[in-house]
Amino acid sequence: MNMDFHVHGLLSKRKDFNKEFFMNEIYFAEANGLNGIVLCEHFNAKDFLVIYDFLDKNFIYDGDRYIVNNISVFPAMEVSIKNKGHVILTGDRESIVTLYGALKEFRERDNLIDLEELLDQADIFNLLKIGAHPCRRGHKLCNQSHKLLKRLDALDLNGKDIFKKGESIARDELINLSQELGLNIITGSDSHTPIQLGGIYTSLNKECSTINELKDCITKGDYTIEI
C-alpha cells in the first residue's frame, strides 16, 4: 500500500475549498501509483470542515478512511505548536473533527498550543502522531524537548525539504534526529498542488484501513521509502 502521509486538500489555508482541485489531487495520486493519503489540512485553514462535509456527502467511510476513487483518504490535521514546529495528527473522522473544535482557542499565532498539551490530547483520541518536516528552517520541531518528541510515532521525510536542500542533506539530518529519538521515518510530499503527489511515498507491506494498522506498520518498520 503506497501512502503519502502529508497531503493538503487546499492550495492554501486561506483559500476556499474547491472540489475540482481536490478531485484532481485524487486523480494524480491514483495515476502516480498511490493507494492512500493522509489529508492533513492546517488546523487553522478557513475551510477545514468544508472538506469533511464534501467527503461525508459524496464518499463511503470505511474503517478510519474515506474511499475516494480507489484512494484511501485518512482524516488528519497539521497543527502549529508554541515555540516552533508542526505536528500531523491522524485519526478517525469523529476524533479529528472533535479535536478541531477543541483547538479553536489555539489558532492564532500568539496563542499556539504547547507540544505537551497537544500530545496529551492526541493520546486521548488514540491518534497517529507525526513530526512534520522537523528540521525545516523556521519550523524547527527538532528544537522542542526531546523527551516530548519521543512521544511521537514517526518523523516526516518531506518532499519540499528534499527539493530545497537536496535528498542527501534532508535524509541525513532526519536520520540523525530519528536515531536520537528512537523514531522511524515515513514520508510526505507536503503537497499543495496535484502534480506533487507520487514524488515521494511510503510503501507499506500490507493494506491498512485503520489508524491502528498504520501505527503497527510504522512501529514495526514494515515498509520501504520511495523517492
VENZIUR-V963552 format. One record per helix or strand of 2 or more residues. SS is the DSSP state (A for helix, B for strand). FROM is the first residue (numbers start at 0). LEN is the number of residues. If there is no record, write none. Layout:
[[SS FROM LEN] [SS FROM LEN]]
This chain:
[[B 1 6] [A 18 13] [B 35 7] [A 47 11] [B 59 3] [B 64 4] [B 70 11] [B 85 5] [A 92 10] [A 103 3] [A 108 3] [A 114 10] [B 127 5] [A 140 3] [A 145 4] [B 153 5] [A 158 7] [A 166 15] [B 183 5] [A 193 3] [B 200 4] [A 210 10] [B 222 4]]
